[in-house]
C-alpha cells in the first residue's frame, strides 16, 4: 500500500467516500434499530430514544427548520474545500471523513425525523447529554485532526 502522500487523488477520494458511506450506513442502521424499539438499561448507561432539535447539548434548537439548511451549507463548504485542496484530504482524510460521515448522517435525520435521533444516555455519577454514533464519529474526527495537526505535522517541519 502506498503512503497517502504519493497516492493518486482519485484513490484518496475513493477511500474518503468509502469511509463516509460506512459511517453513515452504520449510524443509520443503529438508529433504525432504536426507532424500531430497541432499548437497554443499566446502572450507568441506557439506550433510549430522544429527538434532538438542536446541535450539541441542544444548542440552536430555536433555529428550527433553518438549522438543517445551515448544516447542509456548512457541510457543502467543507466538501468543496476538501475537493479543491486535495492536499488537505491527503493529509487529514480520516478525521475529515469521520466528521463528514457523522455530520451527513445527523443531517439525514433532520430531514427524515425532523430532529437527530439520539440514544446513548450516560447517567452514572452525573447525567451527560444523550448522543449517538454520528456524534462519536465527529468527536473522533476532531481528535484525530488535532493530533495530526499538533503533533505529527510539527514533527515533519524542519527546526531552525
Secondary structure as UniProt FT lines:
FT   HELIX           4..6
FT   HELIX           9..35
FT   TURN            36..37
FT   STRAND          40..41
FT   STRAND          45..52
FT   HELIX           56..58
FT   TURN            59..60
FT   HELIX           61..63
FT   TURN            64..65
FT   HELIX           66..84
FT   HELIX           86..113
FT   STRAND          116..122
FT   HELIX           133..147
FT   HELIX           148..152
FT   HELIX           153..156
//
